[in-house]
Amino acid sequence: MERSEIKPFIAKRVAKEIHDGDVVNLGIGLPTLVPDYIDPSIKITLQSENGFIGLAAVDESNPDKDYIVNAGGQPAGVEKDGMFFDSSVSFGIIRGGHVDATVLGSLQVAENGDIANWIIPGKMVPGMGGAMDLVVGAKKVIVAMEHTQKGAPKILKECTLPLTAQKQVNLIITEMGVMEVTDKGIVLTEYNPEFTVEQIQEATEAELIISDDLKPMC
């Protein structure tokens, strides 16, 4: 798989986990590609933790492009039925369990669902942002990330980086496969036919449980 194909491939598969009527929060980076692949017949509401709901795409014809930004500081628009509010309301929505799904990138995920996605010690970062609240408050936590980092596994037996939260990840989607986090471990439910199951396991430190109903990603 060409590197240029990886992120769109992951985003397209993540889009199938989003359902009609969902309130969804997207992390920065790869997750922001997900709306490009959502079925047009599905109506979802995108929430941004910096204070609005009804996030919309932005283009040169959008009058909002010069003064509205999403939580990652990228230009954004707002739907006609969108709403602006302060941070206390925004995080009340998240902490109150009103977000159906959040899609986040990650540095590491452990086989028990621990997630580390906010800092590498010794490197400057802008802060955790809303990640700590989102992974605890959202009804479903989907991690969308590349399977490895410079060849090193990112799906581990235990995270070695500072945690964002413990045991909160529900689903991991990479260019290699789709994995559900269960109380028995990580179950590989779908695989990318460009890789064998053996190759996927070799790129994963955690021991994968192979689903009896294993299917190709589509």
C-alpha positions as CSV (number, residue, x, y, z in Angstrom):
1,M,0.0,0.0,0.0
2,E,1.4,3.4,-1.0
3,R,1.8,5.8,2.0
4,S,-0.5,8.3,0.3
5,E,-3.3,5.7,0.4
6,I,-3.1,4.8,4.0
7,K,-4.9,7.6,5.8
8,P,-7.8,7.8,3.3
9,F,-8.1,4.0,3.5
10,I,-8.4,4.1,7.3
11,A,-10.8,7.1,7.2
12,K,-13.1,5.3,4.7
13,R,-13.4,2.3,7.0
14,V,-13.9,4.4,10.1
15,A,-16.8,6.2,8.3
16,K,-18.7,2.9,8.4
17,E,-18.8,3.0,12.2
18,I,-20.8,6.3,12.1
19,H,-24.5,6.0,12.2
20,D,-27.4,8.2,11.3
21,G,-28.2,10.7,14.1
22,D,-24.8,10.3,15.8
23,V,-23.1,13.2,17.6
24,V,-19.4,12.7,16.8
25,N,-16.2,14.4,17.9
26,L,-13.2,14.1,15.7
27,G,-9.6,14.4,16.8
28,I,-7.0,16.3,14.8
29,G,-5.2,14.8,11.9
30,L,-6.4,11.6,10.3
31,P,-9.9,11.6,12.0
32,T,-10.7,14.9,10.2
33,L,-10.8,12.9,6.9
34,V,-13.7,10.7,8.1
35,P,-16.6,13.0,7.0
36,D,-15.3,12.8,3.4
37,Y,-16.4,9.2,3.4
38,I,-19.7,9.2,5.3
39,D,-22.7,8.1,3.3
40,P,-24.5,11.4,2.1
41,S,-27.8,9.9,3.2
42,I,-26.6,9.8,6.8
43,K,-27.1,12.9,9.0
44,I,-24.6,13.3,11.8
45,T,-23.7,16.2,14.1
46,L,-20.0,17.1,14.6
47,Q,-19.1,18.6,18.0
48,S,-15.9,20.5,18.6
49,E,-14.6,20.9,22.1
50,N,-13.5,24.5,21.6
51,G,-17.2,25.5,21.7
52,F,-19.6,24.6,18.9
53,I,-21.7,21.9,17.5
54,G,-22.6,21.5,13.9
55,L,-19.1,21.5,12.5
56,A,-19.1,21.8,8.7
57,A,-16.6,21.6,5.9
58,V,-14.9,24.8,4.7
59,D,-14.0,26.0,1.3
60,E,-13.1,29.3,-0.4
61,S,-16.8,30.2,-0.8
62,N,-17.6,29.7,2.9
63,P,-17.8,33.1,4.7
64,D,-16.8,31.5,8.0
65,K,-13.4,30.3,6.8
66,D,-11.5,33.3,8.2
67,Y,-12.8,33.3,11.8
68,I,-14.0,29.8,12.7
69,V,-11.5,27.1,13.6
70,N,-11.9,23.6,15.0
71,A,-10.2,22.3,18.1
72,G,-7.1,21.6,16.1
73,G,-6.9,25.2,14.9
74,Q,-7.9,24.4,11.4
75,P,-10.4,26.6,9.4
76,A,-13.9,25.3,9.8
77,G,-17.5,26.1,9.0
78,V,-20.7,25.7,11.0
79,E,-24.0,24.2,9.8
80,K,-27.1,26.4,9.6
81,D,-28.5,24.7,12.7
82,G,-25.2,24.8,14.5
83,M,-24.6,26.5,17.8
84,F,-21.7,28.2,19.6
85,F,-21.2,28.0,23.4
86,D,-18.5,28.4,26.0
87,S,-16.1,25.7,27.1
88,S,-18.1,24.7,30.2
89,V,-21.1,23.8,28.0
90,S,-18.9,22.0,25.5
91,F,-17.3,19.8,28.1
92,G,-20.6,19.3,29.8
93,I,-21.8,17.7,26.5
94,I,-18.8,15.5,26.5
95,R,-18.7,14.6,30.2
96,G,-22.5,14.2,30.3
97,G,-22.3,11.3,27.8
98,H,-23.9,13.1,24.9
99,V,-21.2,12.3,22.3
100,D,-22.0,9.0,20.6
101,A,-18.5,8.4,19.2
102,T,-15.1,10.0,19.2
103,V,-12.5,9.2,16.6
104,L,-8.9,9.8,17.8
105,G,-5.4,9.2,16.7
106,S,-3.0,7.5,19.1
107,L,0.6,7.0,19.9
108,Q,0.0,3.7,21.6
109,V,-2.9,1.4,22.5
110,A,-2.6,-1.5,25.0
111,E,-4.4,-4.8,24.7
112,N,-6.6,-3.9,27.7
113,G,-7.8,-0.6,26.0
114,D,-5.4,1.8,27.6
115,I,-4.6,4.7,25.4
116,A,-1.6,7.1,25.2
117,N,-2.1,9.8,22.7
118,W,-1.0,13.1,24.1
119,I,2.7,13.3,24.8
120,I,6.1,11.8,24.2
121,P,8.3,12.8,27.2
122,G,10.9,15.4,26.3
123,K,8.9,16.7,23.3
124,M,7.0,20.0,23.2
125,V,3.2,19.6,22.8
126,P,0.4,22.1,23.0
127,G,-1.3,20.0,25.7
128,M,-3.8,17.2,26.1
129,G,-6.7,19.2,24.9
130,G,-10.1,17.4,25.3
131,A,-8.7,13.9,24.8
132,M,-8.9,12.9,28.5
133,D,-12.5,13.9,28.7
134,L,-13.5,12.5,25.3
135,V,-12.2,9.0,25.9
136,V,-14.1,8.8,29.2
137,G,-17.2,10.6,28.1
138,A,-18.0,9.3,24.6
139,K,-20.1,6.2,24.3
140,K,-17.7,4.7,21.8
141,V,-14.0,5.4,21.4
142,I,-12.5,4.6,18.0
143,V,-8.8,4.9,17.5
144,A,-7.8,5.6,13.9
145,M,-4.1,5.3,13.3
146,E,-1.3,3.8,11.3
147,H,-0.4,0.3,12.6
148,T,3.3,1.0,13.3
149,Q,5.6,4.0,13.8
150,K,8.8,3.6,11.8
151,G,8.3,-0.1,11.9
152,A,7.7,-0.2,15.7
153,P,4.4,-1.6,17.0
154,K,1.8,0.8,18.3
155,I,-0.6,-1.8,19.6
156,L,1.2,-3.1,22.7
157,K,0.8,-5.4,25.7
158,E,1.2,-2.3,27.9
159,C,1.7,1.3,27.0
160,T,5.1,2.8,27.7
161,L,4.1,6.4,27.3
162,P,2.0,8.5,29.7
163,L,-1.6,7.4,29.6
164,T,-4.5,9.5,28.4
165,A,-7.0,7.0,30.0
166,Q,-7.2,3.4,31.1
167,K,-9.4,0.8,29.4
168,Q,-11.4,3.2,27.3
169,V,-10.7,2.1,23.7
170,N,-13.5,0.1,22.0
171,L,-12.2,-0.2,18.4
172,I,-8.9,0.2,16.6
173,I,-8.8,0.7,12.9
174,T,-5.5,0.7,11.0
175,E,-4.3,0.1,7.4
176,M,-3.8,-3.5,8.4
177,G,-7.1,-4.3,10.1
178,V,-10.1,-3.7,12.4
179,M,-9.7,-4.8,16.0
180,E,-12.2,-4.9,18.8
181,V,-10.9,-4.4,22.4
182,T,-12.6,-7.0,24.6
183,D,-12.1,-8.2,28.2
184,K,-10.3,-11.2,26.7
185,G,-7.9,-9.1,24.6
186,I,-7.8,-7.6,21.1
187,V,-9.9,-9.4,18.5
188,L,-9.0,-9.1,14.9
189,T,-12.3,-9.0,13.1
190,E,-11.3,-7.7,9.7
191,Y,-8.0,-7.7,7.8
192,N,-6.6,-5.9,4.8
193,P,-6.0,-8.5,2.1
194,E,-2.7,-6.8,1.2
195,F,-1.4,-8.3,4.5
196,T,-1.5,-11.8,5.8
197,V,-2.7,-12.5,9.4
198,E,0.8,-13.5,10.2
199,Q,2.2,-10.1,9.0
200,I,-0.4,-8.3,11.0
201,Q,0.6,-10.2,14.2
202,E,4.3,-9.5,13.5
203,A,3.5,-5.8,13.4
204,T,1.6,-6.1,16.7
205,E,3.2,-6.6,20.1
206,A,-0.1,-7.6,21.8
207,E,-1.3,-11.1,21.0
208,L,-4.2,-10.9,18.6
209,I,-7.3,-13.1,19.0
210,I,-8.4,-14.1,15.5
211,S,-12.1,-13.9,15.1
212,D,-13.9,-17.0,13.9
213,D,-15.8,-14.7,11.5
214,L,-12.7,-12.9,10.2
215,K,-13.5,-10.9,7.1
216,P,-11.5,-8.8,4.6
217,M,-11.7,-5.0,5.1
218,C,-13.9,-3.2,2.6
